[in-house]
Amino acid sequence: MALVEDIVREKLFLHLHREIPYVLTQGNVVWEKEGDTQIIYQNLTCRSSNQASIVIGPGGRTVQAITAEAKTDIEALLGCPVDLTLNVRSQK
C-alpha cells in the first residue's frame, strides 16, 4: 500500500509545484479486490479550497492526468487492472 501512495505522490510532484505537494495529505479510503481488479479510493486533503482547486485543475484535467499516470504505474506494479479514484477535498 505504501508503494501505491508513493506512486500517487510522485505524480503530484510532477504535476504540481510550490508547496502544494508538501502540504497535501494522502489517505487510502478503500483498497479492495473485485474480480481481478484492484479498487483503490484515495483522499487528497488540501489545507484550503484554493489549493484544492489547483490540484483539481481547469475542468478537472490536473487530477485526471495524475490519476491516469498513477493508474498505469500501479497496474504495472500489481500486474492487474486497477480502478483508481482520487478525491480532492479541503480542510476549510
MOPAC internal coordinates of N, CA, C and O (Angstrom, degrees):
PM7 1SCF
backbone

  N    0.0000 0     0.00 0     0.00 0    0    0    0
  C    1.4474 1     0.00 0     0.00 0    1    0    0
  C    1.5283 1   110.62 1     0.00 0    2    1    0
  O    1.2310 1   120.34 1   144.05 1    3    2    1
  N    1.3073 1   116.95 1   -35.95 1    3    2    1
  C    1.4681 1   120.19 1  -179.85 1    5    3    2
  C    1.5265 1   110.96 1   -64.46 1    6    5    3
  O    1.2310 1   120.37 1   143.99 1    7    6    5
  N    1.3265 1   116.90 1   -36.01 1    7    6    5
  C    1.4636 1   119.37 1   178.56 1    9    7    6
  C    1.5264 1   111.40 1   -64.63 1   10    9    7
  O    1.2310 1   120.68 1   143.04 1   11   10    9
  N    1.3209 1   116.31 1   -36.96 1   11   10    9
  C    1.4636 1   120.12 1   178.07 1   13   11   10
  C    1.5252 1   110.00 1   -65.10 1   14   13   11
  O    1.2310 1   120.38 1   136.27 1   15   14   13
  N    1.3184 1   116.88 1   -43.73 1   15   14   13
  C    1.4666 1   120.02 1   176.90 1   17   15   14
  C    1.5269 1   110.77 1   -61.35 1   18   17   15
  O    1.2310 1   120.60 1   140.81 1   19   18   17
  N    1.3235 1   116.46 1   -39.19 1   19   18   17
  C    1.4652 1   120.22 1   178.66 1   21   19   18
  C    1.5273 1   111.66 1   -64.38 1   22   21   19
  O    1.2310 1   120.46 1   141.17 1   23   22   21
  N    1.3160 1   116.73 1   -38.83 1   23   22   21
  C    1.4692 1   120.19 1   178.60 1   25   23   22
  C    1.5252 1   110.14 1   -63.67 1   26   25   23
  O    1.2310 1   120.47 1   134.04 1   27   26   25
  N    1.3260 1   116.71 1   -45.96 1   27   26   25
  C    1.4682 1   120.02 1   179.04 1   29   27   26
  C    1.5259 1   109.74 1   -62.91 1   30   29   27
  O    1.2310 1   120.21 1   136.52 1   31   30   29
  N    1.3218 1   117.20 1   -43.48 1   31   30   29
  C    1.4687 1   120.51 1  -179.84 1   33   31   30
  C    1.5348 1   110.54 1   -61.72 1   34   33   31
  O    1.2310 1   120.23 1   140.22 1   35   34   33
  N    1.3279 1   117.17 1   -39.78 1   35   34   33
  C    1.4649 1   120.10 1   177.55 1   37   35   34
  C    1.5276 1   110.68 1   -58.40 1   38   37   35
  O    1.2310 1   120.55 1   136.01 1   39   38   37
  N    1.3265 1   116.55 1   -43.99 1   39   38   37
  C    1.4668 1   120.31 1  -179.94 1   41   39   38
  C    1.5247 1   111.05 1   -66.91 1   42   41   39
  O    1.2310 1   120.47 1   145.78 1   43   42   41
  N    1.3264 1   116.71 1   -34.22 1   43   42   41
  C    1.4651 1   119.94 1   175.91 1   45   43   42
  C    1.5276 1   110.22 1   -61.84 1   46   45   43
  O    1.2310 1   120.38 1   135.92 1   47   46   45
  N    1.3244 1   116.89 1   -44.08 1   47   46   45
  C    1.4659 1   120.70 1   178.93 1   49   47   46
  C    1.5244 1   111.63 1   -64.94 1   50   49   47
  O    1.2310 1   120.18 1   144.60 1   51   50   49
  N    1.3238 1   117.25 1   -35.40 1   51   50   49
  C    1.4590 1   120.28 1  -179.54 1   53   51   50
  C    1.5270 1   112.54 1   -70.49 1   54   53   51
  O    1.2310 1   120.41 1   146.60 1   55   54   53
  N    1.3244 1   116.83 1   -33.40 1   55   54   53
  C    1.4641 1   120.42 1  -174.32 1   57   55   54
  C    1.5259 1   114.18 1   -99.23 1   58   57   55
  O    1.2310 1   120.40 1   159.68 1   59   58   57
  N    1.3150 1   116.84 1   -20.32 1   59   58   57
  C    1.4632 1   120.12 1  -177.16 1   61   59   58
  C    1.5190 1   109.13 1  -115.32 1   62   61   59
  O    1.2310 1   120.77 1   -17.03 1   63   62   61
  N    1.2989 1   116.14 1   162.97 1   63   62   61
  C    1.4507 1   119.28 1  -178.35 1   65   63   62
  C    1.5231 1   110.15 1  -135.34 1   66   65   63
  O    1.2310 1   122.03 1    -1.45 1   67   66   65
  N    1.2780 1   113.72 1   178.55 1   67   66   65
  C    1.4602 1   123.05 1  -179.19 1   69   67   66
  C    1.5170 1   110.82 1    61.15 1   70   69   67
  O    1.2310 1   120.60 1    41.77 1   71   70   69
  N    1.3154 1   116.47 1  -138.23 1   71   70   69
  C    1.4615 1   119.28 1  -171.73 1   73   71   70
  C    1.5230 1   113.62 1   -88.30 1   74   73   71
  O    1.2310 1   119.22 1   171.31 1   75   74   73
  N    1.3053 1   119.09 1    -8.69 1   75   74   73
  C    1.4659 1   120.48 1  -171.02 1   77   75   74
  C    1.5298 1   113.21 1   -56.88 1   78   77   75
  O    1.2310 1   118.38 1   130.13 1   79   78   77
  N    1.3264 1   120.68 1   -49.87 1   79   78   77
  C    1.4722 1   117.72 1   179.73 1   81   79   78
  C    1.5284 1   113.39 1   -61.98 1   82   81   79
  O    1.2310 1   120.44 1   154.40 1   83   82   81
  N    1.3186 1   116.76 1   -25.60 1   83   82   81
  C    1.4606 1   120.26 1  -178.03 1   85   83   82
  C    1.5241 1   112.45 1   -77.97 1   86   85   83
  O    1.2310 1   119.94 1   150.04 1   87   86   85
  N    1.3188 1   117.73 1   -29.96 1   87   86   85
  C    1.4648 1   120.54 1  -176.64 1   89   87   86
  C    1.5244 1   112.61 1  -100.50 1   90   89   87
  O    1.2310 1   120.32 1   176.51 1   91   90   89
  N    1.2929 1   117.00 1    -3.49 1   91   90   89
  C    1.4562 1   122.31 1   179.71 1   93   91   90
  C    1.5262 1   109.51 1   -78.02 1   94   93   91
  O    1.2310 1   120.33 1   -42.11 1   95   94   93
  N    1.3152 1   116.97 1   137.89 1   95   94   93
  C    1.4582 1   121.57 1   177.95 1   97   95   94
  C    1.5247 1   109.18 1  -107.85 1   98   97   95
  O    1.2310 1   120.94 1   -48.38 1   99   98   97
  N    1.3234 1   115.81 1   131.62 1   99   98   97
  C    1.4627 1   121.52 1   177.98 1  101   99   98
  C    1.5169 1   109.50 1  -104.66 1  102  101   99
  O    1.2310 1   120.88 1   -33.87 1  103  102  101
  N    1.3144 1   115.93 1   146.13 1  103  102  101
  C    1.4542 1   119.80 1   174.34 1  105  103  102
  C    1.5149 1   110.99 1  -154.57 1  106  105  103
  O    1.2310 1   120.61 1   -53.32 1  107  106  105
  N    1.3251 1   116.44 1   126.68 1  107  106  105
  C    1.4597 1   120.04 1   176.16 1  109  107  106
  C    1.5188 1   108.92 1   -75.78 1  110  109  107
  O    1.2310 1   120.88 1   -52.89 1  111  110  109
  N    1.3136 1   115.92 1   127.11 1  111  110  109
  C    1.4531 1   121.59 1   179.78 1  113  111  110
  C    1.5262 1   109.86 1   -98.19 1  114  113  111
  O    1.2310 1   120.90 1   135.53 1  115  114  113
  N    1.3157 1   115.88 1   -44.47 1  115  114  113
  C    1.4647 1   121.22 1  -179.18 1  117  115  114
  C    1.5191 1   108.22 1  -133.04 1  118  117  115
  O    1.2310 1   121.50 1   -44.26 1  119  118  117
  N    1.3061 1   114.74 1   135.74 1  119  118  117
  C    1.4614 1   121.53 1   172.63 1  121  119  118
  C    1.5146 1   105.46 1  -143.87 1  122  121  119
  O    1.2310 1   120.70 1   -79.25 1  123  122  121
  N    1.3255 1   116.26 1   100.75 1  123  122  121
  C    1.4571 1   119.56 1  -177.98 1  125  123  122
  C    1.5172 1   109.81 1  -145.32 1  126  125  123
  O    1.2310 1   121.63 1   -13.36 1  127  126  125
  N    1.3017 1   114.48 1   166.64 1  127  126  125
  C    1.4570 1   120.36 1  -179.27 1  129  127  126
  C    1.5239 1   108.76 1  -114.74 1  130  129  127
  O    1.2310 1   120.99 1   -50.72 1  131  130  129
  N    1.3267 1   115.72 1   129.28 1  131  130  129
  C    1.4593 1   122.10 1   174.03 1  133  131  130
  C    1.5160 1   107.10 1  -121.53 1  134  133  131
  O    1.2310 1   120.78 1   -70.96 1  135  134  133
  N    1.3057 1   116.11 1   109.04 1  135  134  133
  C    1.4619 1   119.68 1  -174.37 1  137  135  134
  C    1.5156 1   108.83 1    66.29 1  138  137  135
  O    1.2310 1   120.82 1    56.24 1  139  138  137
  N    1.3196 1   116.04 1  -123.76 1  139  138  137
  C    1.4658 1   118.76 1   177.61 1  141  139  138
  C    1.5306 1   112.00 1  -103.38 1  142  141  139
  O    1.2310 1   120.41 1  -169.99 1  143  142  141
  N    1.3340 1   116.83 1    10.01 1  143  142  141
  C    1.4661 1   121.89 1  -177.17 1  145  143  142
  C    1.5267 1   111.30 1  -104.17 1  146  145  143
  O    1.2310 1   120.89 1   -47.70 1  147  146  145
  N    1.3237 1   115.89 1   132.30 1  147  146  145
  C    1.4634 1   121.23 1   172.99 1  149  147  146
  C    1.5257 1   108.29 1   -85.47 1  150  149  147
  O    1.2310 1   120.54 1   -52.29 1  151  150  149
  N    1.3152 1   116.57 1   127.71 1  151  150  149
  C    1.4574 1   122.59 1   177.29 1  153  151  150
  C    1.5252 1   107.09 1  -103.14 1  154  153  151
  O    1.2310 1   120.70 1   -58.62 1  155  154  153
  N    1.3285 1   116.26 1   121.38 1  155  154  153
  C    1.4620 1   120.85 1  -178.82 1  157  155  154
  C    1.5231 1   108.59 1  -129.91 1  158  157  155
  O    1.2310 1   120.78 1   -59.08 1  159  158  157
  N    1.3286 1   116.12 1   120.92 1  159  158  157
  C    1.4666 1   122.64 1   171.96 1  161  159  158
  C    1.5098 1   106.87 1  -112.75 1  162  161  159
  O    1.2310 1   121.02 1   -49.83 1  163  162  161
  N    1.3066 1   115.66 1   130.17 1  163  162  161
  C    1.4551 1   119.77 1  -179.57 1  165  163  162
  C    1.5223 1   109.46 1  -132.15 1  166  165  163
  O    1.2310 1   120.83 1   -46.53 1  167  166  165
  N    1.3290 1   116.02 1   133.47 1  167  166  165
  C    1.4590 1   121.17 1   174.91 1  169  167  166
  C    1.5184 1   109.30 1   -90.30 1  170  169  167
  O    1.2310 1   121.05 1   -43.91 1  171  170  169
  N    1.3110 1   115.60 1   136.09 1  171  170  169
  C    1.4576 1   122.64 1   172.00 1  173  171  170
  C    1.5216 1   105.79 1  -115.40 1  174  173  171
  O    1.2310 1   120.51 1   -70.95 1  175  174  173
  N    1.3127 1   116.64 1   109.05 1  175  174  173
  C    1.4573 1   121.09 1  -175.46 1  177  175  174
  C    1.5203 1   109.81 1  -103.56 1  178  177  175
  O    1.2310 1   121.27 1   -56.65 1  179  178  177
  N    1.3236 1   115.17 1   123.35 1  179  178  177
  C    1.4635 1   122.70 1   179.69 1  181  179  178
  C    1.5263 1   109.18 1  -101.37 1  182  181  179
  O    1.2310 1   120.80 1   -20.17 1  183  182  181
  N    1.3109 1   116.08 1   159.83 1  183  182  181
  C    1.4629 1   120.59 1  -179.89 1  185  183  182
  C    1.5197 1   112.68 1   -73.16 1  186  185  183
  O    1.2310 1   120.11 1   151.98 1  187  186  185
  N    1.3263 1   117.39 1   -28.02 1  187  186  185
  C    1.4639 1   119.86 1  -177.60 1  189  187  186
  C    1.5271 1   110.05 1  -141.88 1  190  189  187
  O    1.2310 1   121.33 1   -17.16 1  191  190  189
  N    1.3111 1   115.07 1   162.84 1  191  190  189
  C    1.4666 1   119.56 1   178.17 1  193  191  190
  C    1.5268 1   110.80 1   -67.46 1  194  193  191
  O    1.2310 1   120.27 1   151.12 1  195  194  193
  N    1.3256 1   117.10 1   -28.88 1  195  194  193
  C    1.4651 1   120.61 1   176.65 1  197  195  194
  C    1.5311 1   110.54 1   -63.52 1  198  197  195
  O    1.2310 1   120.57 1   135.52 1  199  198  197
  N    1.3236 1   116.52 1   -44.48 1  199  198  197
  C    1.4652 1   120.11 1   177.46 1  201  199  198
  C    1.5243 1   110.74 1   -64.86 1  202  201  199
  O    1.2310 1   120.35 1   140.12 1  203  202  201
  N    1.3221 1   116.94 1   -39.88 1  203  202  201
  C    1.4684 1   120.58 1   178.99 1  205  203  202
  C    1.5250 1   110.57 1   -61.32 1  206  205  203
  O    1.2310 1   120.39 1   139.60 1  207  206  205
  N    1.3257 1   116.85 1   -40.40 1  207  206  205
  C    1.4674 1   119.20 1   179.91 1  209  207  206
  C    1.5267 1   111.22 1   -66.96 1  210  209  207
  O    1.2310 1   119.92 1   149.16 1  211  210  209
  N    1.3202 1   117.75 1   -30.84 1  211  210  209
  C    1.4666 1   120.89 1   176.16 1  213  211  210
  C    1.5295 1   109.96 1   -68.94 1  214  213  211
  O    1.2310 1   120.34 1   137.43 1  215  214  213
  N    1.3254 1   116.96 1   -42.57 1  215  214  213
  C    1.4645 1   120.84 1   178.99 1  217  215  214
  C    1.5301 1   110.25 1   -63.93 1  218  217  215
  O    1.2310 1   120.46 1   138.51 1  219  218  217
  N    1.3133 1   116.72 1   -41.49 1  219  218  217
  C    1.4663 1   120.60 1   179.49 1  221  219  218
  C    1.5231 1   110.28 1   -67.03 1  222  221  219
  O    1.2310 1   120.54 1   136.04 1  223  222  221
  N    1.3225 1   116.57 1   -43.96 1  223  222  221
  C    1.4597 1   121.34 1   178.43 1  225  223  222
  C    1.5139 1   112.39 1    80.08 1  226  225  223
  O    1.2310 1   120.61 1   -10.31 1  227  226  225
  N    1.3302 1   116.44 1   169.69 1  227  226  225
  C    1.4632 1   120.83 1  -179.37 1  229  227  226
  C    1.5306 1   111.09 1   -61.79 1  230  229  227
  O    1.2310 1   120.95 1   -58.25 1  231  230  229
  N    1.3031 1   115.79 1   121.75 1  231  230  229
  C    1.4582 1   120.13 1   179.61 1  233  231  230
  C    1.5177 1   113.76 1    65.07 1  234  233  231
  O    1.2310 1   120.12 1  -162.54 1  235  234  233
  N    1.3328 1   117.37 1    17.46 1  235  234  233
  C    1.4587 1   121.01 1   179.94 1  237  235  234
  C    1.5180 1   114.15 1    79.04 1  238  237  235
  O    1.2310 1   120.48 1  -170.83 1  239  238  237
  N    1.3317 1   116.69 1     9.17 1  239  238  237
  C    1.4662 1   119.87 1  -173.72 1  241  239  238
  C    1.5257 1   113.78 1   -66.64 1  242  241  239
  O    1.2310 1   119.86 1   144.69 1  243  242  241
  N    1.3195 1   117.87 1   -35.31 1  243  242  241
  C    1.4698 1   119.12 1  -177.61 1  245  243  242
  C    1.5189 1   110.96 1   -67.46 1  246  245  243
  O    1.2310 1   120.24 1   129.90 1  247  246  245
  N    1.3211 1   117.14 1   -50.10 1  247  246  245
  C    1.4668 1   119.37 1  -179.59 1  249  247  246
  C    1.5305 1   110.74 1   -66.53 1  250  249  247
  O    1.2310 1   119.84 1   148.34 1  251  250  249
  N    1.3150 1   117.91 1   -31.66 1  251  250  249
  C    1.4664 1   120.51 1   176.50 1  253  251  250
  C    1.5246 1   111.08 1   -65.64 1  254  253  251
  O    1.2310 1   120.37 1   138.58 1  255  254  253
  N    1.3246 1   116.89 1   -41.42 1  255  254  253
  C    1.4675 1   120.48 1   178.86 1  257  255  254
  C    1.5246 1   110.66 1   -66.37 1  258  257  255
  O    1.2310 1   120.58 1   137.53 1  259  258  257
  N    1.3229 1   116.49 1   -42.47 1  259  258  257
  C    1.4639 1   120.83 1   178.08 1  261  259  258
  C    1.5277 1   109.74 1   -60.83 1  262  261  259
  O    1.2310 1   120.70 1   134.18 1  263  262  261
  N    1.3236 1   116.27 1   -45.82 1  263  262  261
  C    1.4644 1   121.30 1  -179.68 1  265  263  262
  C    1.5262 1   111.11 1   -61.87 1  266  265  263
  O    1.2310 1   120.25 1   133.23 1  267  266  265
  N    1.3193 1   117.12 1   -46.77 1  267  266  265
  C    1.4685 1   120.98 1  -177.34 1  269  267  266
  C    1.5254 1   111.62 1   -62.98 1  270  269  267
  O    1.2310 1   120.56 1   135.06 1  271  270  269
  N    1.3245 1   116.53 1   -44.94 1  271  270  269
  C    1.4653 1   119.62 1  -179.19 1  273  271  270
  C    1.5247 1   111.57 1   -68.09 1  274  273  271
  O    1.2310 1   120.51 1   138.75 1  275  274  273
  N    1.3272 1   116.63 1   -41.25 1  275  274  273
  C    1.4632 1   120.17 1   178.77 1  277  275  274
  C    1.5296 1   110.37 1   -65.56 1  278  277  275
  O    1.2310 1   120.58 1   139.28 1  279  278  277
  N    1.3183 1   116.49 1   -40.72 1  279  278  277
  C    1.4669 1   120.95 1   179.91 1  281  279  278
  C    1.5274 1   110.81 1   -59.45 1  282  281  279
  O    1.2310 1   120.38 1   135.69 1  283  282  281
  N    1.3129 1   116.88 1   -44.31 1  283  282  281
  C    1.4660 1   121.10 1   179.30 1  285  283  282
  C    1.5265 1   111.02 1   -59.94 1  286  285  283
  O    1.2310 1   120.57 1   134.30 1  287  286  285
  N    1.3276 1   116.52 1   -45.70 1  287  286  285
  C    1.4676 1   120.38 1  -179.86 1  289  287  286
  C    1.5303 1   111.82 1   -67.78 1  290  289  287
  O    1.2310 1   120.21 1   141.32 1  291  290  289
  N    1.3221 1   117.20 1   -38.68 1  291  290  289
  C    1.4697 1   120.70 1  -179.75 1  293  291  290
  C    1.5271 1   110.29 1   -67.75 1  294  293  291
  O    1.2310 1   120.44 1   139.88 1  295  294  293
  N    1.3291 1   116.77 1   -40.12 1  295  294  293
  C    1.4680 1   119.76 1   176.91 1  297  295  294
  C    1.5244 1   110.87 1   -61.26 1  298  297  295
  O    1.2310 1   120.29 1   140.02 1  299  298  297
  N    1.3206 1   117.05 1   -39.98 1  299  298  297
  C    1.4682 1   120.32 1   177.71 1  301  299  298
  C    1.5260 1   110.62 1   -65.71 1  302  301  299
  O    1.2310 1   120.46 1   141.64 1  303  302  301
  N    1.3190 1   116.73 1   -38.36 1  303  302  301
  C    1.4644 1   121.27 1   179.66 1  305  303  302
  C    1.5277 1   111.70 1   -67.68 1  306  305  303
  O    1.2310 1   120.75 1   132.87 1  307  306  305
  N    1.3332 1   116.18 1   -47.13 1  307  306  305
  C    1.4644 1   120.64 1  -174.89 1  309  307  306
  C    1.5254 1   113.43 1   -85.80 1  310  309  307
  O    1.2310 1   120.43 1   158.83 1  311  310  309
  N    1.3240 1   116.79 1   -21.17 1  311  310  309
  C    1.4550 1   120.34 1   179.89 1  313  311  310
  C    1.5145 1   113.85 1    73.19 1  314  313  311
  O    1.2310 1   120.43 1  -152.65 1  315  314  313
  N    1.3258 1   116.79 1    27.35 1  315  314  313
  C    1.4612 1   121.15 1   178.12 1  317  315  314
  C    1.5263 1   109.07 1  -151.94 1  318  317  315
  O    1.2310 1   120.26 1   -15.60 1  319  318  317
  N    1.3346 1   117.11 1   164.40 1  319  318  317
  C    1.4643 1   119.46 1   177.35 1  321  319  318
  C    1.5315 1   111.03 1   -63.63 1  322  321  319
  O    1.2310 1   121.12 1   -32.89 1  323  322  321
  N    1.3218 1   115.47 1   147.11 1  323  322  321
  C    1.4609 1   121.41 1  -178.85 1  325  323  322
  C    1.5209 1   109.04 1  -130.36 1  326  325  323
  O    1.2310 1   121.07 1   -44.36 1  327  326  325
  N    1.3174 1   115.56 1   135.64 1  327  326  325
  C    1.4599 1   121.97 1   171.12 1  329  327  326
  C    1.5257 1   105.96 1  -108.61 1  330  329  327
  O    1.2310 1   120.61 1   -78.15 1  331  330  329
  N    1.3231 1   116.44 1   101.85 1  331  330  329
  C    1.4643 1   122.22 1  -175.69 1  333  331  330
  C    1.5186 1   109.79 1  -105.79 1  334  333  331
  O    1.2310 1   120.90 1   -53.02 1  335  334  333
  N    1.3191 1   115.88 1   126.98 1  335  334  333
  C    1.4575 1   121.62 1   175.94 1  337  335  334
  C    1.5202 1   108.51 1  -124.08 1  338  337  335
  O    1.2310 1   120.90 1   -54.09 1  339  338  337
  N    1.3293 1   115.89 1   125.91 1  339  338  337
  C    1.4617 1   121.62 1   176.27 1  341  339  338
  C    1.5255 1   108.28 1  -109.40 1  342  341  339
  O    1.2310 1   120.86 1   -61.85 1  343  342  341
  N    1.3194 1   115.96 1   118.15 1  343  342  341
  C    1.4611 1   121.82 1   178.22 1  345  343  342
  C    1.5209 1   108.60 1  -100.42 1  346  345  343
  O    1.2310 1   120.50 1   -60.80 1  347  346  345
  N    1.3205 1   116.65 1   119.20 1  347  346  345
  C    1.4626 1   121.45 1  -179.59 1  349  347  346
  C    1.5167 1   108.17 1   -99.06 1  350  349  347
  O    1.2310 1   121.02 1   -50.15 1  351  350  349
  N    1.3252 1   115.65 1   129.85 1  351  350  349
  C    1.4584 1   120.28 1   177.83 1  353  351  350
  C    1.5140 1   109.79 1  -145.82 1  354  353  351
  O    1.2310 1   121.09 1   -13.53 1  355  354  353
  N    1.3148 1   115.52 1   166.47 1  355  354  353
  C    1.4629 1   119.38 1  -179.52 1  357  355  354
  C    1.5221 1   109.93 1  -118.30 1  358  357  355
  O    1.2310 1   121.26 1   -26.16 1  359  358  357
  N    1.3188 1   115.20 1   153.84 1  359  358  357
  C    1.4647 1   120.59 1   178.24 1  361  359  358
  C    1.5169 1   110.90 1   -73.09 1  362  361  359
  O    1.2310 1   120.52 1   150.51 1  363  362  361
  N    1.3266 1   116.61 1   -29.49 1  363  362  361
  C    1.4704 1   120.44 1  -176.16 1  365  363  362
  C    1.4997 1   111.05 1  -106.13 1  366  365  363
  O    1.2310 1   120.10 1   180.00 1  367  366  365

